[in-house]
Amino acid sequence: MQYILQKKAKLVGRVDKGQLWLLNVHDDWIHDQYGESYIYHGQIYAARNPFHPLSTSITGYFQDDDSNKWIKVKAGVATFNPKKIDDSWVERVENLIKIRFKTGVYKYVKGSRSSF
C-alpha cells in the first residue's frame, strides 16, 4: 500500500460544537439529513507525514472546495469558535503555518577561568 500526502475528504460537525471531524469523502455523516450541521467538501494535505488513503486521523491543512479557504486539522479534528466559525478559516495556507528553527544544543560549562 502506497501512502499519500493529499486526498479528497470532508469536514463535518454540528453547528453548536467547536469541532469539525475529518471523514472520507464517501463516508456518511449521521447529520447529513439535518440542517444544523456543517459539511465542507475539499482536500486535506498532510503537514509532514504521508498517511494511509483511508485514514481520517490526519494532521495537516484542509482547503474547502467552495470558498478555497483553509483550516488547520490536527489528528482529524479542526477546532473553531462556535460563535465565529468564519474567523477560523483563512485565505492563504501560509497564515496557518508556523516554522520553528532549532539551531543546536547550547551547554554551559562551569570551569576555572584562565587568563591569557
C-alpha positions in Angstrom: 0.0 0.0 0.0 1.4 3.4 -1.0 0.9 6.2 1.5 -0.2 9.6 0.2 0.1 13.3 1.1 -3.3 14.6 0.0 -6.8 13.4 -0.8 -10.4 14.4 -1.2 -12.3 14.5 2.1 -14.9 16.4 4.0 -15.0 18.1 7.3 -18.3 17.7 9.3 -19.7 18.9 12.6 -22.7 20.1 14.5 -23.3 23.9 14.5 -23.3 24.1 18.3 -19.9 22.3 18.7 -16.5 23.8 18.3 -15.1 20.9 16.3 -15.2 19.6 12.7 -14.2 16.0 12.1 -12.5 14.7 9.0 -14.3 12.0 7.1 -13.5 10.2 3.8 -15.5 11.8 1.0 -17.8 8.8 0.6 -18.4 8.2 4.3 -21.9 9.1 5.6 -22.3 11.7 8.3 -25.1 10.9 10.7 -26.4 14.5 10.5 -26.4 14.7 6.7 -30.2 14.9 6.7 -30.3 17.7 9.3 -29.9 21.4 8.7 -27.8 22.1 11.8 -24.6 20.6 10.5 -21.5 22.0 8.9 -20.3 19.9 5.9 -17.3 21.1 3.9 -16.0 19.2 0.9 -12.4 19.7 -0.2 -8.8 18.5 0.0 -6.7 17.5 3.0 -3.0 18.0 2.7 -0.5 16.4 5.1 1.5 18.7 7.2 4.5 16.4 7.4 4.0 12.7 7.1 2.2 10.7 4.4 -0.9 8.8 5.5 -2.9 5.7 4.6 -5.5 6.5 1.9 -8.4 5.6 4.2 -7.1 7.4 7.2 -9.1 10.1 8.9 -6.7 11.0 11.8 -4.6 13.2 9.7 -2.7 16.3 10.8 -2.5 18.9 8.1 -4.4 21.6 6.2 -7.9 21.4 4.7 -9.0 23.5 1.7 -12.7 24.0 1.2 -13.8 23.5 -2.4 -16.5 26.2 -2.4 -14.6 29.1 -0.7 -11.0 28.0 -1.3 -10.3 28.9 2.3 -8.0 26.9 4.6 -8.3 25.5 8.2 -5.8 23.5 10.2 -6.6 19.9 11.1 -4.9 18.1 14.0 -5.4 14.3 14.3 -8.5 14.5 12.2 -10.2 17.4 14.1 -10.4 21.1 13.3 -11.3 23.3 16.2 -13.1 26.6 16.0 -15.1 29.2 18.0 -18.8 28.0 17.5 -19.9 31.6 17.6 -17.4 32.8 14.9 -16.5 29.9 12.7 -15.5 32.2 9.8 -12.6 33.5 11.9 -11.0 30.1 11.8 -10.8 29.9 8.0 -8.1 31.8 6.3 -7.5 32.9 2.7 -3.9 31.6 2.5 -2.4 28.4 3.9 0.8 30.4 4.8 -1.2 32.1 7.5 -1.6 28.7 9.3 2.0 27.5 9.1 4.4 28.2 11.9 8.1 27.4 11.4 10.4 26.7 14.3 14.2 26.6 13.9 16.4 24.5 16.2 19.9 25.8 15.7 21.8 23.5 18.1 22.3 22.5 21.7 23.9 25.0 24.0 25.7 23.9 27.1 27.1 25.9 29.9 30.4 24.5 31.1 31.4 25.5 34.6 35.1 25.7 35.0 38.0 27.8 36.0 38.9 30.9 34.1 42.3 31.1 32.7 44.0 34.3 31.8 45.7 34.8 28.5 
